[in-house]
Amino acid sequence: MRRYLTCILLVLPLITFAQNGNAEFEEAVVHYRNKEFLKAKVGLERAIALGHAGAMNSMGLLYQFGEGVPQSYTEAFSWFQKAANKQDVMAVYNLSLLYRRGLGVAADLSRSFELSLQAALKGLPEAMVNTGMKYYEAEGVAKSDSLAFCWMERAAGTGLPEAVYKLGAMYQQGIFVKQDFTMARKLYQEVSQSKHIDAMRSLGLLYINGLGGNRDVPGAIALFEEGVSRKDAASQYLLGKIYLGGSGANADLKKGFELTMMAAKSGLPDAMYQLGMCYYSGAGTEINTDEGNIWIRAAAKAGHPMALGVVKSLK
């Protein structure tokens, strides 16, 4: 019997029941997708008049994000509560998020956990991930790596990319299970097909270090390039690092410097430190000690440990 059977097993499948107001609700969804928020609001009001719980939840989202209505977390909370009272599982989950951040209601981590668990037990994948993270981080509940792993595995079983990625991270770090880079690599590969940016970065790092399989620098470069095309600062930094420290076809100091600059300007501490070192050494640019000091100090201010050490030596 597998260890994670200690998890709560009474997870109900999500079922969409026929509701009065479905036609009005679907029409409102079409308007929303077309960014016709006022028309969407009117459609939701019609569905709500017929008692449609999903429309109540969606009205709460309009108020949460200020789309077609004045932004109001208080109104959002009120609509989520009405929908939750009619057993709308997404509304229960949304209430959990508001309680966690104290938006429209006093922050209450215990209540946030209770609602997240309630939605997870009803089969909502996002709530399963959220519940798993709460067990891992001891947020509103006692820490339990076993239950964190269990909920993440269950969520991953639904195919939710974020859940598959986080399960891979648990295998990589050895959280509740024996550290397994091969399994982590497999899971990251699975979810990278859906262009999950965090999974692509993590997979690239496994490729670079030859963990869980053969070393694959070209494969890592391809993954990081995809991230760069989406303006992901961490991907810019990692690809820049390859070009700065590479050899042969993988060496391109100028390109490495440019990528590092982009990541540093996004506020990434590792990139700030790397950029400072480029200025010190003249990697991909002219030596400029003053500019290097500026970026090293910026990295130190952000808490970068190596930058902190350099700053101490500057005094």
N, C-alpha and C positions, 0 to 999 in steps of 0.2 A: 504494500500500500504506500502510495507516494506521500511525502511529508506534508504537502500543502493541503491535504484533505482535512487538516485542522481548521481550515477556513470555513466560514459560514457558507452553507451550500444552498440556502433558500433564496436564490436569486431568480426573480421572475422575469420571463422574457418580456420585452417591450411589445405591447399590442396596441394598435391604433383602432379605437372603437369609433363606430359611426356616431356622429354628433349632429345635433341640429346646428345649422349655421356653417356646415362644411363648405358649401358652395361660396358663401360670402367670404369665408376665411381664405379659401384658395384664390379668389379674385383679389383679395387684399395682398396676398403674397406676391402675385404677379406685379401689382403696382409697386410693391416694395422693391422687388428686383429691378424694376425700371427706374428706381430712385424717385418715384412719384409718391413721396411720403404723405402728403395731405390726402391724396386719394386712398392710400393704404390705411390711413387712420379712419377714414369714413367707412371703408370696408370692414375694418376690425370692429368698429362700433356697431355695425349691423349684425355681425356674427355674435358679438357680446350680448346684444339684446336677445339673442336666441339661446344664450347660455353656453356659448362655445368657450371651453376652458383654454384651449390653445390660443385663441384670440386674446384672452385676458393676459396670458403670458407675453404675447407679442406686443400688446399695448404697453406692458411694463418695459419691454426692451426699447420701444420708441422713446419713452420718458428717460430711460437710463442713458441713452446716447443722444437725446435731444434731436430726434429726427422727425420733423413735422409737428413737433410740440416743444414747449420750453423744457430744457433739460431739468430733471428733478428726480433725485434718488428717492425722495420721500414718496412721490407718486409711483415710481417704479416698484418700490417695496410693497405699496398698497395693492398694485395690480398683481404682482407675483403671489402675494398672500391670498388674494381672491382665487387665482387659478389653482394654487396649491390646495385650497380648501375643496376644490372640485377634483382633486387627485391628479393634477397635471404634473408629471414627473420632472419636466424641464423647469417648471416654476419652482418646485422644491429645491432643485439644484441651484437655480438662480438666487433663491433666498439664502442658501448656504454661502454663496459668494459675497452677498451684501453683508451678512453677519460677520464674515471673516474680515472685511475691510472697514466695517463700521460706516457703511454708506446708506443713508436713509433710516438707519436704526443704530442703536448703540452696539459697538463691536462686542461679539460674544463668541469666542472660539469653540466653546463647548457646544453651543447651539449650532454653530456652523458645522461641526463634525456630525452632530445628530442628523441634521438635514441631508448632509452629503451621504451618510450611510443609508438613510432612508431611500434616497434616489438610487444609490448603488444596488440596494436589495431589490429594487424594482427593475433593474437591468439596464440602467443608463450607463454606457461605457465611460463618458466623461466623468461621471460621478464616481465610478469605480477607480479611475486614475486618481482623482482628487482624494478619495478615501484612503487609497494606498499611500499617497504622499503624506497625509495627515498622520497615519500610523508611523511612517518612517521618521517624520520630523517632530513627533510628539506634540502635534498642534491640536489642542482641545481634547486629547485622549492620551492614555499612557503609550509610550513608545513600544512598538512591536514589529520587528523586522519580518517575522514570519507572516503576520497579517498584511504587512505592506507588500511583500512578495506575492502573497496569494491573490490580493486584489489586482495587482498589476498583471499577473499572469492571466487572470480571468478577463480583464479588460483587453489584453492583447489578443485573446481568443476571439474577440469580436472583430479584429482587424483594424482597430483604431490605431493610426500611425503613431500618435504620441505615446500610447500604451506600449506598443511594440518597441519603440525607441527606449523608453524608460526600463522595460524589462531587460533589454540588452545591456543597459547601464548597470543594472543590478548584477547581472552575470559578470560583467567586466570588473566590477568593484568587489564582487564576492559578498553581496549583501544577502544574508540568510542561506545562500547556496555557496558551494565551493567555487572559487574564482575560475571562470571558464571563458577564455578569450575566443575559443572556437565558436561557442554558442553566441557570444556577444557579436562576433563578426557576422554570423549567419543572420541574426536578427537585424542588425544594422543594414545588411545587404537587402534584406526583405523590404524594409521600410524606405530605404534609399530610392527604390523604384518609384515611390510616390513623391520623390523630391523633398523629403523631410530634411530640412537644412541641418538640424542638430545631429541627426543620424549620419548624414553624409560627412560632416566634419569628424565625427567619432570614428567612422569607418576609415576615413582617410588617415587618421592618426594610427589606427591599427595597421594599415597598409605600410605606412612609413616605418614603423617599428617592427614589422614582421611578426605581429602578435596574432595568434589564432590561425596562422597560415603563412604563405610565402610573403616576403617583402615585395611590395608593388608600388614603386615610386610613381610611374606613369599613371597608375590607377588613382593614386592619391591626388596627383596634380589635376586629373580630370574632375574629381569630386570637388576640389577646392575652386577650380575654375567655374564650376556651376554656381557655387556660393558667391564668387566674385561677381558673376553676371547678375546676381540678385542683390548686390550691394551689401553683402554680409561682412561686417568688419572682421570677425574672427577668421573667416575664410581668406580675406585679403591678407591678414597678418600671417597665417600659416603658409599660404602660397608664396608670400614675400620671403618668408624664412627659408623656404626651399631654394628659391632663386639666389638668395644671399649666401647660403652655405653649400650650394650644390657644386657639382663638377661636370665637365663636359656639356652635354645638351641641357642639363638642368641648371647651369650657372648663367645668371643674367643679373648682374649687380644693379644695373640701372632700373630694370623692371622690378627687382626686389625692393629697391628703395622707394619707387613710386607706389607700390602696393602697401608698403609699410606706412608711408605718409598718409594714404587714404584711411587706413585702419586707425592710425594715431589721431587723425582729425575727428574720428568718430568717438574718441574718448577711451579706447581700449588700452588699459595700462601696459600690457605686454608689448603692444605696438609702440607706445610712447617710449618705452625703454629701448626697444630695438632701434627706433628712429634716432634716439640720442646717440646710441653706439655707432650708427651709420655716420653721423656727423663727426664723431670723434675720430673714426678710422678712415673716413673718406670712401666708404663702400657705396658706390652708385651715385656719389655726389662729391663736391669738394669738401675738404676738411673745414669745419666751422665749429670751433669749440664753444663759442657763445650760444649758438643755436642748439648744440648738443646739450649744454647745461640747462637750457630752457625746457627741453623735452624730458630730460632725466628728472628735473625737479617736478615737472607735471606728473610723471609716473610715480615719483615718491609720494607726492601729495595724495595720489589715488591708492597708496598703500603697497606699491610694488616692492617686494623685499630687497631685490638686487639694486633697484634704484635708490632705496633708502641707504644702502651701504655706500653707494657712490656719492650721494649727497653729503654723508658724514665726512668723506675724504676731501670734499671740496671746501669745507669750512676751515 
